[in-house]
Amino acid sequence: MNLQYISDSKGQTTGVFIPINEWNDLKKKYKDIEQEDIDIPEWHKDLVRKRLDDYKKNPGSALNFDAAMDDLEKEL
């Protein structure tokens, strides 16, 4: 695949250019690639909202991801 990466003035990658023939090949291979609608169940949204509210009320209760992963790896 002949991708071209697009960068901003700071050198950060901000996008990718895919040649149209390769894009068309991807659309044939992955039928729903252009689908933007993602159906997230309402119960899932409610759960995420509750967890965000809990975090905002007590941000100190959250674990550091890297530290938690290190602890888990030590137990393996």
Residue pairs with C-beta under 8 A, 6 or more apart in sequence:
1 18
1 22
2 19
2 22
3 16
3 17
3 18
4 16
4 17
5 13
5 15
5 16
5 17
6 13
6 14
6 15
6 16
6 17
7 13
7 14
8 14
18 26
26 33
27 33
27 34
54 61
55 61
55 62
